[in-house]
């Protein structure tokens, strides 16, 4: 069984309240060198069969239409990963 990972992030021009809260917590914890945190989502799609470019394209379409909200999020990667 193959695994395809989809990563979705908030659009760059939009405020990311979770990321902002984490940035503040890092600064308060003495880790101010880490900043501008963005929080996204990771989806793992398990696939029966060989992953071809067509399968990746189908997964990207699913990511665009089902897994992300295209108004506020971007699909940043769709790729097969080794188990």
Secondary structure, DSSP 8 states (H G I E B T S, - for coil): -EEEEEEEEE-TTS--HHHHHHHHHHHHTT-TTS-S---EEEEEEEESS---HHHHHHHHHHIIIIIS-TTTEEEEEEEEE--
